[in-house]
């Protein structure tokens, strides 16, 4: 189960949209209701946030590429050949579109048959992913937390179409935090799910405990960025101490 500390940390971030826990399931999850109707897969994250409740989706709910990315069904030849993206004007040639289906991360067929979406605050399971929608100020804090302990570099792997591959499958398989931007991806652009320019940050289970620990331990605002007089004084003292240490270093002349 997601820890109380994790719930506390994500709550204290005060994101404009609540963080959402995601779980990939082979078997039908108990104690959750199936989402009503059909929609593009990327819309269900916003649904969990708007309705502040948990639910699961399956192949019947998804009318876009999520069901392919998650291995619920096979890739249709019209998509796999790149013909669809070419005809829609998204790619210059079918070949350019077809590359995407060889590059994008997809789960193996039949591994995931159900997907649970649940706001972090009410999550009662171990999530495979935690997804946050954050403005720049909060996004830099979250991304700093991903490297505060490990020193991992930040990266963003994405494409204009099939953002579900990079939001869900890629972090889950790679174990790496990934981040995208609202307004940059086709399905969400059509739905206008979020205002443009927000960060979509996916934290996989492999990094979740580390990020929670970092957010608990680290200063949320670096000393150099604080503007109050006490912090400015501490900053000057810090630089003086570092300068003194540097002056004490004795480097032998090897020439």
C-alpha positions as CSV (number, residue, x, y, z in Angstrom):
1,X,0.0,0.0,0.0
2,X,1.2,3.5,-0.7
3,X,2.7,4.9,2.5
4,X,1.2,7.7,4.6
5,X,4.4,9.6,4.1
6,X,4.1,9.4,0.3
7,X,0.5,10.6,0.5
8,X,1.6,13.4,2.8
9,X,4.4,14.5,0.5
10,X,2.3,14.6,-2.7
11,X,-0.5,16.4,-0.8
12,X,2.0,19.1,0.4
13,X,3.1,19.8,-3.1
14,X,-0.3,21.4,-3.7
15,X,-0.4,20.6,-7.4
16,X,-3.2,22.1,-9.5
17,X,-4.4,18.6,-10.3
18,X,-4.0,15.8,-7.8
19,X,-1.3,13.2,-8.3
20,X,-2.7,9.9,-9.6
21,X,-1.6,6.4,-8.8
22,X,-1.8,3.8,-11.6
23,X,-1.7,0.0,-11.4
24,X,-1.4,-2.4,-14.4
25,X,-3.3,-5.7,-13.7
26,X,-3.5,-9.0,-15.4
27,X,-6.7,-10.0,-13.6
28,X,-9.8,-7.9,-12.9
29,X,-9.1,-5.7,-9.9
30,X,-11.4,-6.2,-6.9
31,X,-13.3,-3.5,-5.1
32,X,-13.1,-1.1,-8.0
33,X,-15.8,-0.2,-10.6
34,X,-15.1,0.0,-14.3
35,X,-15.1,3.4,-15.9
36,X,-18.3,4.2,-17.9
37,X,-18.3,4.6,-21.7
38,X,-15.3,4.9,-24.0
39,X,-12.7,7.6,-24.5
40,X,-9.1,8.0,-25.5
41,X,-6.8,6.4,-23.0
42,X,-5.0,9.7,-22.0
43,X,-8.4,11.1,-20.9
44,X,-8.7,8.8,-17.9
45,X,-6.0,10.5,-15.9
46,X,-8.0,13.7,-15.9
47,X,-11.2,11.7,-15.2
48,X,-9.6,10.4,-11.9
49,X,-8.6,13.9,-11.0
50,X,-11.9,15.6,-11.8
51,X,-14.0,12.9,-10.1
52,X,-11.6,12.3,-7.2
53,X,-12.3,8.6,-7.3
54,X,-10.7,5.3,-8.2
55,X,-11.8,3.1,-11.2
56,X,-10.4,0.7,-13.7
57,X,-10.4,0.7,-17.5
58,X,-10.0,-2.1,-19.9
59,X,-10.0,-2.6,-23.7
60,X,-13.7,-1.8,-24.0
61,X,-13.1,1.7,-22.6
62,X,-10.3,2.7,-24.9
63,X,-11.0,3.9,-28.4
64,X,-7.4,5.0,-29.1
65,X,-3.9,3.5,-29.0
66,X,-3.6,2.9,-25.3
67,X,-4.9,-0.6,-25.6
68,X,-2.1,-1.3,-28.1
69,X,0.6,0.3,-26.0
70,X,-0.5,-1.7,-23.0
71,X,-0.6,-5.0,-24.9
72,X,-4.4,-5.5,-24.7
73,X,-4.7,-5.9,-28.5
74,X,-2.5,-6.2,-31.5
75,X,-1.4,-3.3,-33.7
76,X,-3.7,-2.9,-36.7
77,X,-1.9,-2.9,-40.1
78,X,-3.2,0.5,-41.0
79,X,-1.5,2.0,-38.0
80,X,1.6,-0.3,-38.1
81,X,2.2,0.6,-41.7
82,X,2.1,4.3,-40.9
83,X,-0.7,4.9,-43.3
84,X,-3.0,6.6,-40.7
85,X,-0.5,9.2,-39.5
86,X,0.4,9.9,-43.2
87,X,-3.2,10.4,-44.3
88,X,-3.9,12.6,-41.3
89,X,-0.9,14.9,-42.2
90,X,1.0,14.1,-39.0
91,X,3.9,12.6,-40.9
92,X,5.4,13.2,-44.4
93,X,5.4,9.6,-45.3
94,X,4.0,6.3,-43.9
95,X,7.6,5.2,-43.2
96,X,8.2,8.1,-40.9
97,X,5.1,7.2,-38.9
98,X,5.9,3.4,-39.0
99,X,9.2,4.0,-37.2
100,X,7.2,5.1,-34.1
101,X,5.8,1.6,-33.6
102,X,9.3,0.1,-33.5
103,X,10.7,2.9,-31.3
104,X,7.9,3.3,-28.7
105,X,7.8,1.1,-25.6
106,X,4.8,-1.3,-25.5
107,X,3.9,-4.0,-23.0
108,X,3.9,-7.6,-24.0
109,X,0.6,-8.9,-25.3
110,X,-1.8,-10.0,-22.5
111,X,0.4,-8.8,-19.6
112,X,-2.0,-6.0,-18.8
113,X,-5.7,-6.4,-19.2
114,X,-6.9,-3.8,-16.7
115,X,-5.6,-0.4,-15.5
116,X,-6.5,1.1,-12.1
117,X,-6.5,4.9,-11.8
118,X,-6.7,6.3,-8.3
119,X,-6.0,9.7,-6.7
120,X,-2.9,9.3,-4.5
121,X,-4.7,10.6,-1.4
122,X,-7.1,7.6,-1.4
123,X,-4.7,5.0,-2.9
124,X,-4.8,1.6,-1.1
125,X,-2.4,-0.3,-3.3
126,X,1.2,-0.3,-4.4
127,X,1.2,1.8,-7.5
128,X,3.2,0.9,-10.6
129,X,3.3,4.6,-11.5
130,X,2.5,8.0,-9.9
131,X,1.7,10.7,-12.4
132,X,1.8,14.4,-11.6
133,X,0.6,17.4,-13.6
134,X,2.7,20.3,-12.5
135,X,3.6,23.9,-13.4
136,X,7.3,24.8,-13.7
137,X,7.8,25.7,-10.1
138,X,6.5,22.4,-8.8
139,X,8.0,20.4,-11.7
140,X,11.5,21.5,-11.0
141,X,11.0,20.5,-7.4
142,X,9.8,17.0,-8.4
143,X,12.6,16.6,-10.9
144,X,15.2,17.7,-8.4
145,X,13.8,15.0,-6.1
146,X,14.5,12.4,-8.8
147,X,18.2,13.2,-8.8
148,X,18.8,14.5,-5.2
149,X,19.8,11.0,-3.9
150,X,20.8,9.1,-7.1
151,X,22.3,11.9,-9.3
152,X,20.2,10.6,-12.2
153,X,20.0,12.9,-15.2
154,X,16.6,14.2,-16.2
155,X,15.3,13.1,-19.6
156,X,12.2,13.4,-21.7
157,X,11.4,10.8,-24.3
158,X,8.2,11.5,-26.2
159,X,6.5,11.8,-29.6
160,X,3.6,13.9,-30.9
161,X,1.3,10.9,-31.2
162,X,1.0,8.0,-28.8
163,X,2.0,10.0,-25.7
164,X,0.5,7.1,-23.7
165,X,3.6,5.0,-24.6
166,X,5.9,7.6,-23.0
167,X,3.6,8.4,-20.0
168,X,2.8,4.9,-19.0
169,X,4.7,2.0,-20.7
170,X,8.2,3.6,-21.0
171,X,8.6,4.6,-17.3
172,X,7.2,1.2,-16.2
173,X,9.5,-0.8,-18.3
174,X,12.7,1.4,-18.0
175,X,12.3,2.3,-14.4
176,X,13.1,5.9,-15.3
177,X,11.2,9.0,-14.5
178,X,9.8,10.6,-17.7
179,X,8.3,14.0,-18.3
180,X,6.2,15.4,-21.1
181,X,4.4,18.7,-21.7
182,X,0.7,19.5,-22.0
183,X,-0.3,21.0,-25.4
184,X,2.4,19.0,-27.2
185,X,0.6,15.7,-27.8
186,X,-2.1,14.9,-30.2
187,X,-4.7,13.1,-28.1
188,X,-4.7,15.5,-25.2
189,X,-4.5,18.4,-27.6
190,X,-7.8,17.3,-29.2
191,X,-9.4,16.9,-25.8
192,X,-7.8,20.1,-24.4
193,X,-7.5,18.1,-21.2
194,X,-5.1,20.6,-19.5
195,X,-3.8,24.2,-20.1
196,X,-0.7,24.3,-22.3
197,X,2.8,24.3,-20.8
198,X,2.3,22.1,-17.7
199,X,4.7,19.2,-17.0
200,X,3.4,15.6,-17.0
201,X,5.8,13.7,-14.7
202,X,5.6,10.0,-14.4
203,X,7.4,8.4,-11.4
204,X,7.7,4.5,-11.7
205,X,7.6,2.2,-8.7
206,X,11.4,1.8,-9.0
207,X,11.9,5.4,-8.1
208,X,8.9,6.2,-6.0
209,X,10.5,5.6,-2.5
210,X,13.6,7.5,-3.5
211,X,11.5,10.5,-4.6
212,X,9.4,10.5,-1.5
213,X,12.5,10.3,0.7
214,X,14.1,13.2,-1.2
215,X,11.1,15.4,-1.0
216,X,11.1,14.7,2.8
217,X,14.8,15.5,3.3
218,X,15.8,18.1,0.8
219,X,15.3,21.9,1.0
220,X,12.4,22.7,-1.3
221,X,14.0,26.1,-2.1
222,X,17.8,26.2,-2.4
223,X,19.5,28.8,-0.2
224,X,20.7,30.9,-3.1
225,X,17.1,31.5,-4.2
226,X,15.8,32.7,-0.8
227,X,15.5,36.5,-0.5
228,X,15.0,37.1,3.2
229,X,17.8,38.8,5.1
230,X,18.6,35.8,7.3
231,X,19.0,33.5,4.2
232,X,21.2,36.1,2.4
233,X,23.5,36.3,5.5
234,X,23.7,32.5,5.6
235,X,24.5,32.5,1.9
236,X,27.4,35.0,2.4
237,X,28.7,33.0,5.3
238,X,28.6,29.8,3.2
239,X,30.5,31.4,0.3
240,X,33.1,32.8,2.7
241,X,33.6,29.3,4.2
242,X,33.9,27.7,0.8
243,X,36.5,30.3,-0.2
244,X,38.5,29.6,2.9
245,X,38.4,25.9,2.3
246,X,39.5,26.4,-1.3
247,X,42.4,28.6,-0.1
248,X,43.6,25.9,2.2
249,X,44.0,23.3,-0.5
250,X,47.7,22.6,-1.2
251,X,48.2,21.3,-4.7
252,X,51.8,20.2,-5.2
253,X,53.7,21.5,-8.2
254,X,54.3,18.6,-10.4
255,X,56.1,20.5,-13.1
